[in-house]
Amino acid sequence: MIDHANDAKASFDELYLQADPRDYFSVLGSLDYSIPDLAKPIFKQVAAGFRAVNGRGATILDLGSSYGINAALFRFPISVDMIRRRYARREMMALTSEQVRAFDRAYYASWPRAQPERIIAADVSASAVEYAVDVGLADDCIAHDFEASAPSADVVAKLADVDLIISTGAVGYVTEKTFDAIVKASGRTPWVVSFVLRMFDYDAIAERLAEEGLVTEKLRSAVFVQRRFHDEDEAKQVSDLLRAKGIDPAGLESEGLLFAELYVSRPKELVEAMPLDWLVRVASGRNLSFGPRLIQVRRDGKRLLAPLRP
């Protein structure tokens, strides 16, 4: 059953039904939507950990992918703000959706792509996931509501090779029912990386994953900003809900921001060999503006120091 705590959040359902993501980035960008930027290094670290253990890149299922924003940031050296500013240009606003898609295909194709990971975009919105594939962000897509019905044979076939499930906002809209369907369809035991708003419970999902031999760890040392509150009603309802659940919003949601926590599920033997705080490193402040500095680069097989200027 869907968590009714979702009723406390502002609804942006219409943003996910458009043929291109201009409205999505306009509205959420105006609310300082931050979670994809903050999740990016975590996803990359976990994917690197998977490669180290398995000797190959993972097939990643981005659950609740919308227009493929996590895939875009995972694959290319860009940020949410870069994308938002690009769409906010007057010239972009005047384009048709087909013109935007053509422009986006050329834009993303211009970036070098070196990661071996394969990404599947999964969302209830067919237009959003089809955009992600069309412009080159995702390799495949699934448009299905796992909460409402069992997956078709075609969807099951696409899930068969999933190694890693990621999400930055799906929990609350999806429950253990969705994860149950995915892990049953996967021919492997996928790792799971979920960013979950503090207002939502994760226990039922962790318990279902435990049935597959996965141990769920919560990163205790950090929380992650999702965005600013949409309005006073959302701020009040979320804060009241947190207090009702025995969670203190002081210093976090009381400052006008929605916060998420990180949960990572992996096989027991891997958790014992490399706990979460070894696998994941949160480097606070690395995205701030700095003056000239020296960075390490690799040239002709050698590590060199090179100047990086703002």
URKABEL-V416340 format. One record per pair of residues at least 4 apart in sequence whose C-alpha atoms are under 6 Angstrom apart, sorted by sequence separation. I is the first residue (numbers start at 1). J is the second residue. D is the distance in whole Angstrom. If there is no record, write none. Layout:
i:I j:J d:D
i:I j:J d:D
This chain:
i:25 j:29 d:5
i:29 j:33 d:5
i:35 j:39 d:6
i:36 j:40 d:6
i:50 j:54 d:6
i:51 j:55 d:5
i:70 j:74 d:6
i:72 j:76 d:6
i:81 j:85 d:6
i:95 j:99 d:6
i:100 j:104 d:6
i:105 j:109 d:6
i:126 j:130 d:6
i:130 j:134 d:6
i:133 j:137 d:6
i:151 j:155 d:6
i:170 j:174 d:6
i:176 j:180 d:6
i:210 j:214 d:5
i:234 j:238 d:6
i:236 j:240 d:6
i:243 j:247 d:5
i:249 j:253 d:5
i:250 j:254 d:5
i:253 j:257 d:5
i:270 j:274 d:6
i:271 j:275 d:5
i:274 j:278 d:6
i:276 j:280 d:6
i:298 j:302 d:5
i:28 j:33 d:5
i:51 j:56 d:5
i:73 j:78 d:6
i:87 j:92 d:6
i:132 j:137 d:5
i:133 j:138 d:5
i:209 j:214 d:5
i:210 j:215 d:6
i:242 j:247 d:5
i:243 j:248 d:6
i:249 j:254 d:5
i:253 j:258 d:6
i:298 j:303 d:5
i:51 j:57 d:5
i:132 j:138 d:5
i:133 j:139 d:6
i:229 j:235 d:6
i:297 j:303 d:6
i:133 j:140 d:6
i:297 j:304 d:5
i:121 j:129 d:6
i:296 j:304 d:6
i:15 j:24 d:5
i:296 j:305 d:5
i:206 j:216 d:6
i:295 j:305 d:5
i:294 j:305 d:6
i:295 j:306 d:5
i:129 j:141 d:6
i:294 j:306 d:5
i:294 j:307 d:4
i:293 j:307 d:6
i:294 j:308 d:6
i:293 j:308 d:5
i:292 j:308 d:6
i:121 j:138 d:6
i:126 j:143 d:5
i:292 j:309 d:4
i:120 j:138 d:6
i:125 j:143 d:6
i:119 j:138 d:5
i:120 j:139 d:6
i:122 j:141 d:6
i:124 j:143 d:5
i:291 j:310 d:6
i:119 j:139 d:5
i:120 j:140 d:5
i:121 j:141 d:5
i:122 j:142 d:5
i:123 j:143 d:5
i:124 j:144 d:5
i:120 j:141 d:5
i:122 j:143 d:6
i:124 j:145 d:5
i:162 j:186 d:6
i:160 j:185 d:6
i:161 j:186 d:6
i:159 j:185 d:6
i:160 j:186 d:4
i:164 j:190 d:5
i:166 j:192 d:6
i:159 j:186 d:5
i:160 j:187 d:5
i:163 j:190 d:4
i:164 j:191 d:5
i:165 j:192 d:5
i:166 j:193 d:5
i:167 j:194 d:5
i:168 j:195 d:5
i:229 j:256 d:6
i:164 j:192 d:6
i:166 j:194 d:6
i:228 j:256 d:6
i:229 j:257 d:6
i:156 j:185 d:5
i:176 j:205 d:4
i:228 j:257 d:4
i:105 j:135 d:4
i:227 j:257 d:6
i:104 j:135 d:6
i:147 j:178 d:6
i:227 j:258 d:6
i:146 j:178 d:5
i:226 j:258 d:5
i:225 j:258 d:6
i:226 j:259 d:6
i:36 j:70 d:6
i:40 j:74 d:6
i:225 j:259 d:5
i:224 j:259 d:5
i:224 j:260 d:5
i:223 j:260 d:6
i:223 j:261 d:5
i:199 j:242 d:6
i:219 j:262 d:6
i:218 j:262 d:6
i:218 j:263 d:5
i:217 j:263 d:6
i:217 j:264 d:5
i:216 j:264 d:5
i:216 j:265 d:4
i:215 j:265 d:5
i:214 j:265 d:6
i:215 j:266 d:6
i:214 j:266 d:5
i:215 j:267 d:6
i:214 j:267 d:4
i:215 j:268 d:5
i:213 j:267 d:6
i:214 j:268 d:6
i:65 j:121 d:5
i:65 j:122 d:6
i:59 j:117 d:6
i:60 j:118 d:6
i:61 j:119 d:6
i:64 j:122 d:6
i:65 j:123 d:6
i:25 j:84 d:5
i:57 j:116 d:5
i:58 j:117 d:5
i:59 j:118 d:5
i:60 j:119 d:5
i:61 j:120 d:5
i:62 j:121 d:5
i:63 j:122 d:5
i:64 j:123 d:5
i:57 j:117 d:5
i:59 j:119 d:6
i:62 j:122 d:6
i:67 j:128 d:5
i:66 j:128 d:5
i:67 j:129 d:6
i:197 j:259 d:6
i:198 j:260 d:5
i:197 j:260 d:4
i:68 j:132 d:5
i:196 j:260 d:5
i:22 j:87 d:6
i:67 j:132 d:5
i:72 j:137 d:6
i:195 j:260 d:6
i:196 j:261 d:5
i:71 j:137 d:6
i:195 j:261 d:5
i:195 j:262 d:5
i:194 j:262 d:6
i:194 j:263 d:5
i:193 j:263 d:6
i:193 j:264 d:5
i:192 j:264 d:6
i:192 j:265 d:5
i:191 j:265 d:6
i:191 j:266 d:5
i:20 j:97 d:6
i:60 j:162 d:6
i:59 j:162 d:5
i:59 j:163 d:5
i:60 j:164 d:5
i:61 j:165 d:5
i:62 j:166 d:5
i:63 j:167 d:5
i:58 j:163 d:5
i:60 j:165 d:6
i:62 j:167 d:6
i:64 j:170 d:5
i:19 j:127 d:6
i:3 j:172 d:5
i:35 j:225 d:6
i:35 j:226 d:4
i:34 j:226 d:5
i:33 j:226 d:6
i:34 j:227 d:6
i:33 j:227 d:4
i:32 j:227 d:5
i:31 j:227 d:6
i:31 j:228 d:5
i:9 j:234 d:6
i:8 j:237 d:5
i:8 j:238 d:6
